[in-house]
Amino acid sequence: MRQIYHVARADFLQRVRSSRLIALLAFVIYLGYLVNTGEIDLVFQQSVAGGALNNYRGVNNAAWIGAKAGLTGSFFVVFVGFYLVKNSLYRDRSTEVSELLASMPISNPRYLLGKWLSNGAYLGLIVSVLGLSAVVVHVVHGVGPTNPIKLLLPVVLLAIPTAFFIGGVALLVETVEPLNNTAGNILYFFGTLALMNVFYTGTVANGVVSGITGYFDPFGYTPIYVAMYDSVLSIAPNYTGGVPAFGPIYVEQTIFTWSGGGWPLWVYPQRAGMIVAGVSLTVFGTLTFNRFDPSKTGSGRTTSLLRRLLPERSSTESVTEPPAPTEVTLTPVKTRTGSGLFRILLGEFRMTLSKLPWWWYLGAVGIIASSLIRPQNRGPILLIALIWPIFVLSSMGVRAQRHRMEPLIFSSNSAYTQLFAEWIVGVTIIAVLVGSSIGLTALLTSTPVLLGYVAAILFVPSLALSVGIWSGRSELFEVLYLVIWFVGPANGLKPVVFTATEATALSTVSVIVYICLGLCLFVASFVHRSRQMV
């Protein structure tokens, strides 16, 4: 336990000392404000004759706000927290601490359990701040007395166990080399969405959980449904709906009162089971953990810090004096331009395209071929074309830092040229895949579609470059772009739709906004590069 504690403590302190945590906590405090003001709502819905919906929500007392805060924390942990903590092992590798740890007498299970404890504590800190912000804001915007127990109980009951469960999931994914990349991040995102349908489709009825999958609910939807069911029946005796809708919902609603009771007894072992599941996943990860063996991580390093400091010698090896140094003459460097933009651009293309797996090229060819074979069905093809370049874009702004090439780039005369060339690579790949999916005829005959195409090829690479260079991590862009793609182009939420395949799909104002946003993000990338050069 002492070893586990010290691994967890060191990792946790390294996380909380980051300046990025301040921005993250500011964001979750804002979420606590949205929970209290009703911008994030919880609504029970029932279909009635004519296809209409009856909507029921609770009064904004302490218990109701606490339930919304608990669900908000669970959703944040599942969809964002995974990407926040899925760098625990990578951080040790990138700082070469892993090479010291590999030689220490600490077992793999203890090391990984320490990392899991740090993951859970870090996410637990974030959702705890969310709960505390909900308490403070409830004093101003809430209804009735501010009861901290009723406000914080759902957060502790729902969000904290999910934090430790997701901490185990993230650690397991990091130990599995084929999943510890962009493909694994995308698979997790869509896998989570698919599992939500499994958890909540036909699993609840008449205030009870009817399907066994409902008991594995990581968000806490099903226990909230059971706890509030009787209160809903008090104003809607014929209510037969399922789990409540959750999120920004702006509809006319009927108000009922929920005092915070009615929690089913099974919720306590079920939430404790989430923590046990996190521990189990961590222990299972010891089977795939390679103990920082460079030959298995694909890092390509042939020499390690320990080998440089303590080179291995056999017992029979004789120690000989090094040869006498000879006079060495170096060719003087007269220019550091790197032969201009063309050579740097060519190098960026070669580095980017050579790292892509074969199946990415197969998918790209499939996108282009499908748009030519079935031009009448370009909508689904465009959605795939918008998501496929993420494997390229996720490394923009991050690759130089990841491979420790920043000192070489900053000492040259081409630091800004390299950044521009990196952006051009992203623009080119987006332009080819998205342009082929939209079609040349549509681009030439429809001004809104052409402007939407320009918006896509400016906004997406600029977002990737700006987020990558400012955050230093690829995961932030991946999760941000996946959410934008899912709620925007995939589901048609108009403020987030940044491209169009039909003349009526996107307004000219929206297109201009995204073009300007793309240019601003592009400039922001160079602003940060100038700060790095100081």
LUMDRENTI-354375 format. One record per residue (C-alpha): residue number from 1; x, y, z. Coordinates in steps of 0.02 Angstrom, whole numbers. Layout:
<rs>
{NUM, {X, Y, Z}}
...
</rs>
This chain:
<rs>
{1, {0, 0, 0}}
{2, {145, 118, 35}}
{3, {213, 95, -141}}
{4, {39, 117, -218}}
{5, {12, 275, -116}}
{6, {177, 356, -167}}
{7, {152, 317, -352}}
{8, {-24, 392, -342}}
{9, {36, 543, -242}}
{10, {178, 585, -361}}
{11, {67, 567, -514}}
{12, {-76, 666, -437}}
{13, {37, 810, -384}}
{14, {111, 819, -558}}
{15, {-64, 835, -631}}
{16, {-131, 967, -512}}
{17, {24, 1077, -528}}
{18, {-17, 1106, -711}}
{19, {-85, 1277, -756}}
{20, {-211, 1191, -870}}
{21, {-305, 1131, -718}}
{22, {-359, 1310, -680}}
{23, {-446, 1325, -849}}
{24, {-524, 1153, -826}}
{25, {-593, 1195, -654}}
{26, {-660, 1360, -720}}
{27, {-755, 1262, -852}}
{28, {-833, 1141, -727}}
{29, {-881, 1287, -614}}
{30, {-972, 1358, -765}}
{31, {-1058, 1189, -786}}
{32, {-1118, 1205, -606}}
{33, {-1192, 1373, -651}}
{34, {-1282, 1300, -803}}
{35, {-1353, 1160, -695}}
{36, {-1431, 1287, -575}}
{37, {-1499, 1404, -708}}
{38, {-1584, 1265, -808}}
{39, {-1472, 1275, -961}}
{40, {-1433, 1093, -922}}
{41, {-1598, 1009, -882}}
{42, {-1672, 839, -839}}
{43, {-1842, 807, -917}}
{44, {-1958, 656, -910}}
{45, {-2048, 642, -1077}}
{46, {-2203, 545, -1129}}
{47, {-2275, 527, -1303}}
{48, {-2459, 572, -1323}}
{49, {-2582, 569, -1466}}
{50, {-2530, 662, -1621}}
{51, {-2344, 636, -1592}}
{52, {-2329, 771, -1460}}
{53, {-2231, 755, -1298}}
{54, {-2280, 792, -1119}}
{55, {-2129, 855, -1022}}
{56, {-2105, 845, -834}}
{57, {-1963, 915, -730}}
{58, {-1931, 946, -546}}
{59, {-1928, 1110, -453}}
{60, {-1753, 1180, -430}}
{61, {-1733, 1127, -249}}
{62, {-1571, 1058, -177}}
{63, {-1611, 876, -217}}
{64, {-1656, 912, -399}}
{65, {-1502, 1019, -431}}
{66, {-1394, 886, -347}}
{67, {-1463, 751, -462}}
{68, {-1425, 857, -615}}
{69, {-1251, 895, -549}}
{70, {-1218, 709, -521}}
{71, {-1272, 665, -698}}
{72, {-1172, 811, -770}}
{73, {-1018, 749, -678}}
{74, {-1044, 571, -741}}
{75, {-1062, 628, -922}}
{76, {-910, 741, -907}}
{77, {-805, 600, -837}}
{78, {-859, 475, -970}}
{79, {-844, 585, -1123}}
{80, {-704, 705, -1070}}
{81, {-620, 629, -917}}
{82, {-560, 478, -1015}}
{83, {-455, 589, -1128}}
{84, {-393, 693, -980}}
{85, {-313, 545, -891}}
{86, {-263, 436, -1039}}
{87, {-85, 500, -1033}}
{88, {-23, 433, -867}}
{89, {99, 304, -938}}
{90, {144, 414, -1086}}
{91, {200, 553, -968}}
{92, {323, 436, -883}}
{93, {389, 380, -1053}}
{94, {407, 555, -1124}}
{95, {503, 617, -971}}
{96, {610, 457, -964}}
{97, {551, 424, -787}}
{98, {492, 257, -855}}
{99, {671, 198, -877}}
{100, {705, 226, -693}}
{101, {542, 144, -645}}
{102, {581, -7, -753}}
{103, {733, -43, -644}}
{104, {646, -16, -477}}
{105, {584, -159, -367}}
{106, {401, -112, -384}}
{107, {283, -239, -461}}
{108, {174, -201, -611}}
{109, {10, -219, -514}}
{110, {67, -96, -380}}
{111, {129, 29, -508}}
{112, {-31, 21, -610}}
{113, {-142, 28, -456}}
{114, {-52, 186, -403}}
{115, {-85, 261, -575}}
{116, {-268, 207, -564}}
{117, {-286, 288, -394}}
{118, {-212, 449, -465}}
{119, {-331, 444, -614}}
{120, {-482, 422, -501}}
{121, {-425, 556, -379}}
{122, {-394, 682, -518}}
{123, {-565, 654, -597}}
{124, {-642, 650, -424}}
{125, {-567, 820, -387}}
{126, {-646, 891, -545}}
{127, {-822, 826, -509}}
{128, {-805, 879, -326}}
{129, {-774, 1057, -384}}
{130, {-927, 1040, -496}}
{131, {-1031, 988, -344}}
{132, {-964, 1128, -236}}
{133, {-1001, 1256, -373}}
{134, {-1179, 1190, -382}}
{135, {-1196, 1218, -194}}
{136, {-1133, 1397, -206}}
{137, {-1239, 1444, -356}}
{138, {-1394, 1365, -279}}
{139, {-1387, 1496, -142}}
{140, {-1425, 1627, -277}}
{141, {-1527, 1535, -408}}
{142, {-1601, 1387, -314}}
{143, {-1773, 1360, -238}}
{144, {-1790, 1323, -54}}
{145, {-1651, 1298, 74}}
{146, {-1476, 1254, 14}}
{147, {-1449, 1081, 88}}
{148, {-1268, 1030, 52}}
{149, {-1303, 846, 88}}
{150, {-1444, 835, -40}}
{151, {-1340, 933, -164}}
{152, {-1181, 831, -147}}
{153, {-1252, 656, -117}}
{154, {-1293, 624, -302}}
{155, {-1120, 686, -352}}
{156, {-1036, 566, -230}}
{157, {-1155, 425, -273}}
{158, {-1154, 443, -463}}
{159, {-1000, 539, -523}}
{160, {-862, 483, -403}}
{161, {-880, 295, -438}}
{162, {-885, 332, -624}}
{163, {-723, 431, -605}}
{164, {-631, 279, -534}}
{165, {-709, 164, -664}}
{166, {-656, 274, -810}}
{167, {-484, 291, -730}}
{168, {-466, 102, -746}}
{169, {-531, 101, -925}}
{170, {-407, 236, -977}}
{171, {-263, 144, -896}}
{172, {-309, -21, -979}}
{173, {-319, 64, -1150}}
{174, {-146, 139, -1121}}
{175, {-71, -32, -1087}}
{176, {-141, -105, -1249}}
{177, {-24, -41, -1385}}
{178, {-145, -57, -1534}}
{179, {-274, 51, -1441}}
{180, {-156, 180, -1369}}
{181, {-176, 300, -1515}}
{182, {-303, 401, -1612}}
{183, {-394, 244, -1670}}
{184, {-419, 191, -1489}}
{185, {-486, 364, -1443}}
{186, {-611, 361, -1586}}
{187, {-662, 183, -1545}}
{188, {-694, 233, -1364}}
{189, {-802, 382, -1416}}
{190, {-915, 285, -1532}}
{191, {-914, 132, -1420}}
{192, {-979, 237, -1276}}
{193, {-1120, 306, -1384}}
{194, {-1166, 129, -1438}}
{195, {-1165, 64, -1259}}
{196, {-1283, 204, -1207}}
{197, {-1415, 131, -1322}}
{198, {-1385, -41, -1248}}
{199, {-1401, 24, -1069}}
{200, {-1563, 121, -1094}}
{201, {-1660, 33, -1232}}
{202, {-1796, -71, -1149}}
{203, {-1707, -81, -981}}
{204, {-1833, 17, -876}}
{205, {-2022, 6, -861}}
{206, {-2150, 57, -730}}
{207, {-2018, 125, -613}}
{208, {-1910, -31, -607}}
{209, {-1760, -95, -702}}
{210, {-1821, -235, -814}}
{211, {-1661, -275, -909}}
{212, {-1499, -335, -830}}
{213, {-1398, -213, -935}}
{214, {-1479, -70, -840}}
{215, {-1385, -118, -684}}
{216, {-1219, -87, -773}}
{217, {-1266, 94, -807}}
{218, {-1105, 199, -782}}
{219, {-1197, 367, -790}}
{220, {-1328, 341, -655}}
{221, {-1479, 363, -767}}
{222, {-1572, 209, -707}}
{223, {-1561, 242, -517}}
{224, {-1618, 422, -546}}
{225, {-1765, 357, -648}}
{226, {-1816, 238, -510}}
{227, {-1792, 369, -372}}
{228, {-1899, 500, -459}}
{229, {-2032, 387, -534}}
{230, {-2159, 406, -393}}
{231, {-2139, 595, -395}}
{232, {-2176, 597, -582}}
{233, {-2332, 491, -553}}
{234, {-2397, 621, -432}}
{235, {-2431, 740, -578}}
{236, {-2438, 613, -721}}
{237, {-2527, 454, -657}}
{238, {-2518, 373, -829}}
{239, {-2333, 405, -858}}
{240, {-2253, 262, -956}}
{241, {-2095, 346, -1022}}
{242, {-1918, 284, -1000}}
{243, {-1763, 367, -931}}
{244, {-1770, 557, -934}}
{245, {-1692, 664, -1069}}
{246, {-1538, 759, -1013}}
{247, {-1451, 911, -1082}}
{248, {-1501, 1082, -1152}}
{249, {-1691, 1059, -1170}}
{250, {-1801, 1211, -1202}}
{251, {-1983, 1152, -1203}}
{252, {-2138, 1189, -1102}}
{253, {-2134, 1082, -945}}
{254, {-2245, 1031, -801}}
{255, {-2161, 1050, -631}}
{256, {-2161, 920, -493}}
{257, {-2069, 911, -327}}
{258, {-1936, 781, -286}}
{259, {-1868, 787, -110}}
{260, {-1716, 676, -139}}
{261, {-1785, 510, -77}}
{262, {-1832, 349, -165}}
{263, {-1657, 289, -206}}
{264, {-1664, 100, -237}}
{265, {-1560, -6, -118}}
{266, {-1467, -88, -262}}
{267, {-1390, 80, -312}}
{268, {-1261, 70, -172}}
{269, {-1183, -99, -218}}
{270, {-1201, -53, -402}}
{271, {-1099, 107, -383}}
{272, {-973, 19, -272}}
{273, {-960, -111, -409}}
{274, {-904, 27, -527}}
{275, {-751, 55, -418}}
{276, {-718, -132, -408}}
{277, {-731, -140, -597}}
{278, {-601, -2, -611}}
{279, {-482, -100, -500}}
{280, {-514, -259, -601}}
{281, {-476, -174, -766}}
{282, {-315, -105, -693}}
{283, {-259, -276, -632}}
{284, {-305, -351, -800}}
{285, {-195, -218, -881}}
{286, {-42, -299, -801}}
{287, {-60, -437, -932}}
{288, {-34, -314, -1074}}
{289, {84, -193, -985}}
{290, {259, -205, -1061}}
{291, {354, -127, -915}}
{292, {416, 13, -1031}}
{293, {511, -104, -1146}}
{294, {562, 7, -1295}}
{295, {561, -143, -1413}}
{296, {375, -168, -1377}}
{297, {314, 12, -1369}}
{298, {372, 57, -1544}}
{299, {462, 209, -1480}}
{300, {612, 173, -1588}}
{301, {738, 216, -1455}}
{302, {891, 106, -1464}}
{303, {978, 182, -1315}}
{304, {903, 224, -1148}}
{305, {947, 342, -1010}}
{306, {1009, 201, -900}}
{307, {1118, 130, -1039}}
{308, {1195, 300, -1066}}
{309, {1228, 324, -882}}
{310, {1272, 144, -837}}
{311, {1328, 49, -993}}
{312, {1323, -139, -975}}
{313, {1487, -235, -971}}
{314, {1517, -419, -954}}
{315, {1625, -482, -812}}
{316, {1765, -530, -934}}
{317, {1764, -368, -1031}}
{318, {1926, -274, -1012}}
{319, {1926, -89, -987}}
{320, {2028, 0, -1119}}
{321, {2075, 180, -1134}}
{322, {1977, 279, -1263}}
{323, {2072, 325, -1420}}
{324, {2159, 491, -1422}}
{325, {2049, 630, -1493}}
{326, {2092, 690, -1665}}
{327, {2068, 862, -1735}}
{328, {1892, 880, -1806}}
{329, {1843, 1013, -1931}}
{330, {1661, 1061, -1958}}
{331, {1591, 1148, -2110}}
{332, {1533, 1322, -2058}}
{333, {1346, 1354, -2071}}
{334, {1311, 1510, -2173}}
{335, {1122, 1498, -2185}}
{336, {985, 1413, -2084}}
{337, {839, 1433, -2203}}
{338, {819, 1247, -2241}}
{339, {803, 1284, -2429}}
{340, {637, 1374, -2412}}
{341, {455, 1325, -2400}}
{342, {454, 1191, -2534}}
{343, {581, 1079, -2450}}
{344, {501, 1098, -2278}}
{345, {328, 1065, -2353}}
{346, {393, 909, -2440}}
{347, {469, 849, -2276}}
{348, {305, 877, -2182}}
{349, {210, 778, -2313}}
{350, {334, 635, -2304}}
{351, {333, 629, -2114}}
{352, {143, 636, -2107}}
{353, {102, 511, -2243}}
{354, {238, 387, -2196}}
{355, {166, 366, -2020}}
{356, {-10, 323, -2078}}
{357, {-60, 138, -2075}}
{358, {-109, 46, -2233}}
{359, {-291, 38, -2184}}
{360, {-302, 228, -2179}}
{361, {-252, 237, -2363}}
{362, {-377, 98, -2402}}
{363, {-515, 199, -2316}}
{364, {-465, 358, -2408}}
{365, {-473, 269, -2576}}
{366, {-641, 196, -2526}}
{367, {-710, 370, -2487}}
{368, {-655, 441, -2654}}
{369, {-715, 287, -2750}}
{370, {-885, 286, -2662}}
{371, {-916, 468, -2705}}
{372, {-882, 430, -2888}}
{373, {-985, 270, -2895}}
{374, {-1135, 334, -2796}}
{375, {-1141, 523, -2817}}
{376, {-1325, 527, -2765}}
{377, {-1281, 463, -2590}}
{378, {-1146, 588, -2543}}
{379, {-1218, 637, -2373}}
{380, {-1154, 483, -2276}}
{381, {-993, 485, -2376}}
{382, {-961, 666, -2325}}
{383, {-984, 623, -2141}}
{384, {-852, 487, -2156}}
{385, {-739, 603, -2257}}
{386, {-749, 734, -2118}}
{387, {-698, 610, -1984}}
{388, {-565, 513, -2080}}
{389, {-430, 650, -2081}}
{390, {-429, 654, -1889}}
{391, {-290, 523, -1896}}
{392, {-182, 654, -1983}}
{393, {-245, 811, -1897}}
{394, {-225, 746, -1719}}
{395, {-35, 759, -1731}}
{396, {-35, 938, -1794}}
{397, {51, 1057, -1673}}
{398, {100, 910, -1561}}
{399, {226, 809, -1661}}
{400, {375, 925, -1635}}
{401, {350, 926, -1447}}
{402, {316, 739, -1439}}
{403, {479, 697, -1529}}
{404, {579, 835, -1443}}
{405, {617, 926, -1604}}
{406, {564, 1098, -1541}}
{407, {742, 1156, -1496}}
{408, {800, 1118, -1673}}
{409, {650, 1204, -1751}}
{410, {662, 1357, -1639}}
{411, {848, 1377, -1674}}
{412, {818, 1382, -1861}}
{413, {757, 1525, -1970}}
{414, {607, 1421, -2023}}
{415, {508, 1402, -1862}}
{416, {357, 1491, -1934}}
{417, {378, 1411, -2104}}
{418, {373, 1238, -2025}}
{419, {209, 1281, -1938}}
{420, {134, 1347, -2099}}
{421, {190, 1191, -2193}}
{422, {109, 1081, -2060}}
{423, {-54, 1176, -2085}}
{424, {-44, 1158, -2275}}
{425, {-32, 968, -2255}}
{426, {-193, 965, -2154}}
{427, {-281, 1081, -2277}}
{428, {-230, 972, -2424}}
{429, {-294, 810, -2349}}
{430, {-459, 889, -2295}}
{431, {-478, 971, -2467}}
{432, {-453, 807, -2561}}
{433, {-565, 696, -2455}}
{434, {-705, 821, -2423}}
{435, {-697, 894, -2599}}
{436, {-716, 723, -2679}}
{437, {-862, 684, -2564}}
{438, {-956, 844, -2606}}
{439, {-923, 831, -2791}}
{440, {-851, 953, -2919}}
{441, {-1022, 992, -2994}}
{442, {-1094, 1044, -2827}}
{443, {-942, 1152, -2789}}
{444, {-952, 1243, -2955}}
{445, {-1141, 1268, -2962}}
{446, {-1186, 1311, -2782}}
{447, {-1109, 1459, -2694}}
{448, {-1166, 1405, -2517}}
{449, {-1091, 1232, -2543}}
{450, {-928, 1308, -2608}}
{451, {-919, 1425, -2458}}
{452, {-957, 1279, -2342}}
{453, {-814, 1184, -2422}}
{454, {-696, 1330, -2394}}
{455, {-755, 1342, -2214}}
{456, {-717, 1158, -2184}}
{457, {-541, 1162, -2257}}
{458, {-499, 1320, -2159}}
{459, {-585, 1285, -1993}}
{460, {-541, 1102, -1961}}
{461, {-350, 1108, -1991}}
{462, {-339, 1275, -1900}}
{463, {-432, 1201, -1751}}
{464, {-315, 1052, -1749}}
{465, {-157, 1158, -1761}}
{466, {-213, 1286, -1632}}
{467, {-276, 1160, -1503}}
{468, {-122, 1050, -1528}}
{469, {8, 1186, -1511}}
{470, {-77, 1271, -1363}}
{471, {-118, 1113, -1265}}
{472, {29, 1003, -1316}}
{473, {-86, 852, -1326}}
{474, {-179, 770, -1470}}
{475, {-321, 702, -1361}}
{476, {-398, 874, -1333}}
{477, {-424, 903, -1519}}
{478, {-486, 727, -1546}}
{479, {-624, 736, -1416}}
{480, {-670, 916, -1463}}
{481, {-682, 878, -1648}}
{482, {-777, 715, -1619}}
{483, {-907, 809, -1517}}
{484, {-921, 948, -1647}}
{485, {-937, 821, -1787}}
{486, {-1067, 719, -1693}}
{487, {-1183, 859, -1640}}
{488, {-1153, 965, -1796}}
{489, {-1137, 880, -1966}}
{490, {-1197, 710, -1902}}
{491, {-1352, 769, -1806}}
{492, {-1386, 938, -1884}}
{493, {-1370, 1057, -1737}}
{494, {-1360, 1214, -1844}}
{495, {-1240, 1321, -1740}}
{496, {-1111, 1180, -1751}}
{497, {-1133, 1133, -1935}}
{498, {-978, 1201, -2024}}
{499, {-1000, 1129, -2200}}
{500, {-1140, 1089, -2321}}
{501, {-1187, 971, -2461}}
{502, {-1348, 1061, -2510}}
{503, {-1380, 1244, -2546}}
{504, {-1506, 1257, -2402}}
{505, {-1406, 1160, -2273}}
{506, {-1300, 1305, -2211}}
{507, {-1330, 1491, -2208}}
{508, {-1205, 1614, -2279}}
{509, {-1185, 1696, -2108}}
{510, {-1136, 1529, -2027}}
{511, {-1011, 1496, -2165}}
{512, {-930, 1666, -2144}}
{513, {-922, 1640, -1955}}
{514, {-828, 1476, -1975}}
{515, {-712, 1548, -2107}}
{516, {-669, 1692, -1989}}
{517, {-652, 1571, -1843}}
{518, {-533, 1465, -1944}}
{519, {-426, 1617, -1986}}
{520, {-424, 1671, -1803}}
{521, {-369, 1497, -1747}}
{522, {-235, 1500, -1881}}
{523, {-168, 1665, -1815}}
{524, {-179, 1600, -1635}}
{525, {-61, 1458, -1682}}
{526, {71, 1580, -1741}}
{527, {45, 1688, -1587}}
{528, {87, 1539, -1479}}
{529, {238, 1496, -1587}}
{530, {301, 1674, -1562}}
{531, {283, 1649, -1373}}
{532, {381, 1488, -1387}}
{533, {519, 1579, -1479}}
{534, {546, 1706, -1339}}
</rs>
